[in-house]
């Protein structure tokens, strides 16, 4: 149970960090409409997909390839379930703040 929690926690911390950085940058830096911003956002999206793909799929895929299908599904379900709990916390915070 330790590893799925750690993977879900890293995903949540990654999201919080990105949002805080973007929020801080938009309040400090002047707004510019140019071609670079869409490139940066698309690159950030691709990076995020790679990070989340690793956190959510690498371990279950490794287990699946080792013919540990049950463990792979359970691991994946645990990571998704724990991450869903973090999502619930974020939603509750939206209504409290």
C-alpha positions as CSV (number, residue, x, y, z in Angstrom):
1,X,0.0,0.0,0.0
2,X,3.0,2.3,0.5
3,X,4.0,2.5,-3.2
4,X,0.5,3.3,-4.6
5,X,0.1,6.0,-2.0
6,X,3.5,7.5,-2.9
7,X,2.8,7.5,-6.6
8,X,-0.6,9.2,-6.1
9,X,1.0,11.7,-3.7
10,X,3.7,12.5,-6.2
11,X,1.0,13.1,-8.9
12,X,-1.0,15.4,-6.6
13,X,2.2,17.3,-5.5
14,X,3.2,17.7,-9.2
15,X,-0.2,19.2,-10.0
16,X,-0.2,21.5,-7.0
17,X,3.4,22.7,-7.9
18,X,2.5,23.4,-11.5
19,X,-0.6,25.3,-10.6
20,X,1.2,27.4,-8.0
21,X,4.0,28.1,-10.4
22,X,1.7,29.1,-13.2
23,X,-0.5,31.2,-10.9
24,X,2.6,33.0,-9.5
25,X,4.0,33.6,-13.0
26,X,0.8,35.0,-14.4
27,X,0.5,37.5,-11.5
28,X,4.2,38.6,-11.7
29,X,5.1,38.5,-15.4
30,X,3.4,40.7,-18.0
31,X,0.9,39.1,-20.3
32,X,2.1,38.7,-23.8
33,X,0.2,37.3,-26.8
34,X,2.7,35.6,-29.0
35,X,3.4,32.2,-30.6
36,X,5.6,31.0,-27.7
37,X,2.8,30.7,-25.1
38,X,0.8,28.0,-27.0
39,X,4.1,26.2,-27.6
40,X,5.0,26.3,-23.9
41,X,1.5,25.1,-22.8
42,X,1.4,22.3,-25.3
43,X,4.9,21.2,-24.2
44,X,3.8,21.4,-20.5
45,X,0.8,19.2,-21.5
46,X,3.1,16.6,-23.1
47,X,5.4,16.7,-20.1
48,X,2.5,16.2,-17.8
49,X,1.1,13.2,-19.8
50,X,4.6,11.6,-19.6
51,X,4.9,12.2,-15.9
52,X,1.4,10.9,-15.1
53,X,1.8,8.0,-17.5
54,X,4.9,6.9,-15.6
55,X,3.3,7.4,-12.2
56,X,0.1,5.6,-13.1
57,X,1.1,3.0,-15.6
58,X,4.7,2.0,-15.3
59,X,4.5,-0.3,-12.3
60,X,1.2,-2.0,-13.3
61,X,2.6,-2.5,-16.8
62,X,5.7,-4.1,-15.4
63,X,3.7,-6.4,-13.2
64,X,1.4,-7.3,-16.1
65,X,4.4,-8.2,-18.3
66,X,5.7,-10.4,-15.5
67,X,2.3,-12.3,-15.7
68,X,1.2,-10.8,-12.3
69,X,-2.1,-9.6,-13.8
70,X,-4.0,-9.6,-10.5
71,X,-1.3,-7.6,-8.8
72,X,-1.1,-5.2,-11.7
73,X,-4.8,-4.5,-11.7
74,X,-4.9,-4.1,-7.9
75,X,-1.9,-1.7,-7.9
76,X,-3.5,0.4,-10.7
77,X,-6.8,0.5,-8.8
78,X,-5.1,1.5,-5.6
79,X,-3.2,4.4,-7.3
80,X,-6.4,5.6,-9.0
81,X,-8.4,5.3,-5.8
82,X,-5.9,7.1,-3.7
83,X,-5.6,9.8,-6.4
84,X,-9.4,10.1,-6.4
85,X,-9.2,10.8,-2.7
86,X,-6.7,13.7,-3.4
87,X,-9.1,15.0,-6.0
88,X,-11.9,14.9,-3.5
89,X,-9.8,16.9,-1.1
90,X,-9.1,19.5,-3.9
91,X,-12.8,19.7,-4.6
92,X,-13.7,20.2,-0.9
93,X,-11.0,22.9,-0.7
94,X,-12.6,24.7,-3.7
95,X,-15.8,25.1,-1.7
96,X,-14.0,26.1,1.6
97,X,-11.6,28.7,0.2
